[in-house]
């Protein structure tokens, strides 16, 4: 019951965070800056300063692209709006802060917490697999980003063009990796479970 309460509290924290920062106080730039600093400190304390810096570097092409689009929309006065640049600045801060915050909250619910939940074993297994995939995604992101940037096709591109291709390639590469890795992990699990049952 305590683990279920913990899970419920973590879900409430995430929902509250996105409700307040993404809707109620979305237009408060200084608040977003303060939240980003706090999240970076907590994330670095939970993991490491190096890990936080790697995540920021990985998210950099996305944030830069968001800012450039906002600047462009500001220049052409898209839809008659004159606040595109301000809105883009908020998104540039909000995107990494919300990403790191979600990663931090997910890490607080361990495998042992999942096992102690009053749920069916099949559902527990699915939750654990989901946690494994999420952790694998966070762990592989720095290496995946490195290999994408070192790819021969990327060496001929520079500036916005390079960031655009990274922006398109990175999520697809991560998705393909997780699908393949997920099939392998699940197959290993099924084989080992079958072997234990035979014993």
N, C-alpha and C positions, 0 to 999 in steps of 0.2 A: 504493500500500500504506500509506503514511503517513497519508493522508486517511481510509482505512478504519479504521486504528488510532485515529485521533482521534475518529471517529464512535463507535467501540466504547467508548472511554474516557468520552465524554460520556454515553452511554447507561448505562454502569456507574455513573457519578456520580449520575445522576438516580435510578436504581433504589436505590442505596445510601442516598441522601438520604431517600427515602420509606420505605424499610425501617427505617431507624434512627429517624427522627422520627415516622413514622406508626404504628410497632409497638413496636420495642424500647424506646425512651425516650419514648413518647407521653405518659406521665403526669408528665413532668418540666417543670413550668411555667417554672421559671427558665431551663432549657435552651432552651425555645422562645422566651423573651424575648431571650436572647442571640443565638440564630440569626436572629431577626427583625431585630435591630440590625445584625448582620453583613451580612445579605442586602440591607438597605436601603442600607448604605454601598457595597457592591459594585455594586448596581443604579444608584445615583446616580453612581458613578464611571464606569460603563459608558455610561450614557445621560445623565441629568442629574437634579439634585435636583427640578426642576420635574416631570419625567416621573414620578419616583417618587411625588411628592405627588399627582399626578393619578390614578395607579393606586390609591393608598390611598383617595382620595375616592370613586372609582368602586366600590371593593370595600366601602366603608363600609356601605351599606344591607344588604348580605349579612351582614356581620359583626354588625351591630346586631340583625338578625333572628335570627341564631343565638343571640346572647346572651339576647334576650327569650324565645325558646322555652325555653332552658335555665333561666332564672329561673322561668318558669311551671311547668315540670316539677318544679323544686325545691320550689315551693310546694305543689303537689298530691301530691308524693312519688310520681311515676309509677313503676310497677313496683317500688315499695318502695325505690327508690334515693335516697340522700341526697347524691350527689356530682354532681348535674346541673349545678350552678352552676360547680363547679370544672372539669368537663369542657367546659362552654361557654366558659370563659375560655381554655382551651387551644385550642379550635377557632377562637376569635376571633383568636388570635395565629398559629396554624398556617396558617389559610387564606390570608391575604395573604403570609406568608413563603414558602409552597410555590408560590403563584402567581408571585411575583416571581422566585423561584429558577429555576423552569422557564423563564420568559421569558428570564432571563439566560443560561442554558445553551444554549437554542436559538439565541440570537443569536451564540454563539461559533462556530457552524458556518455558514460563509458560502456564497454561491453558487459561488464558485471551488472551495471544498472539495467541493461536490457534483459539479461538472464533472470533478474529478480522481479521482472514485471509479471503480473498475473495474466499472462496471455498464453495462447496456444503455441506449442513449439514451432510449428510452421511459420507463424507470424513473427516469432522471435528471430527465427533464421532469416527471414526477409529483411527485418530491421537491421540485423547485424551485417548482412550483405550490403545494404544501403550505406551503412556507416563505413564499411570497408572501401566501397567505391568512392565515397566522398573524400576519405583520407588519402586514397590513392590519387585522386584527382588533384588535391592540394600538393601532394608530394611530387607528382610528375610534372606539374606546371612549370617549374624553373627549367627542368631538362628539356621539356617540349619547346619552350620558348627559345632556348639556346639552339636546338637543332633546326628550328624553323628559320632563325636568323642566319644560321650558317649554311643553309641550303643554297646550292649554286644559283638557282633562279632568283633568290633574294639579293645576291651580291650585285646584280645589275640594276637594282632599284634603290632609290634614295628618297629621303624626306617623306612627304605625304603619301606618295605612291607605295613606298615600302610599308608604312604604317597601315595603309588600307589593306594590303595583301595579308599582313600579319593579322589584322582584325578579322579578315574572312577565313584565314587558314587555321588560326589557333582553336576556335571552338569546334570546328569540324575534326581536327586532329585529336583533340581531347575526347570528343564523342566516340570516334572510331577506336581509340585506345581503350576506353572504358568498356565498350561493348565486347571487344576481344578479350580483355583481361577478365571481365565479368564471367564470360563463358568458361574460361580456363579455371578460375577460382571455384565456380559452382560445380564444375565437373570433378575437380579434385575433392571437393567436399562430399559429393554424392558417392564417389568411389571409396573414400575412407569410411563413410558411414555404413556403406554396404559391407565393407570388410569387417568392421567392428560388430555388425549384426551377425555375421557368419561365425565370428569367434564365440 
